[in-house]
Amino acid sequence: MAALARTGPGSSDFDLNPGTILPEGRRLRPAGVLVPVTLAHGAPRVILTKRSSALKHHPGQIAFPGGKQDEGDADVIAAALREAEEEIGLTRTLPQVLGTLPAHETVTAFTVTPVVAVVERTFDVRPEPGEVEEVFSVPLAHLMRPENYSVQSRRWRGQRRHYFTVPFGPYYIWGATARMLRGLAERMQQ
């Protein structure tokens, strides 16, 4: 996929908030998220999760399967594949990794690498009940249209914070997930 081979800057939760002052010497933890594009049901769709409402961090938010890189992970790609297997039951050998997007820096001090992969066959979706409330998919075509994205804002820690959104049906996809999807869309448009 030529779009993934292009070099370029990463993104961050601060893209739309240029006045943000980041602490000097901050340490970012590596993480990987899987952007699984399923071809199993005709038109390509991106698999996403709705995080459990019981979670301490980001409850109920829409996210990619993935998480921080553990000591036993060879790299962020291995972390993304491991987490996808744990969170939604996607066996590590099923996704065909196409490549990665530039890393995304989050407000929670992670440097997240989106790992784009194709899933050609169906699999037995098994949401991890402690982490995932729902697994669903969105047509890739919807996510590739720039007009489906908007910038919204809310107050967070006493400041107005702007972020991307790309709603789909009942799902409010926003923040880092929407920003990484927009990054993929931008690369595909080039």
Disulfide bonds with the S-S distance in Angstrom:
none
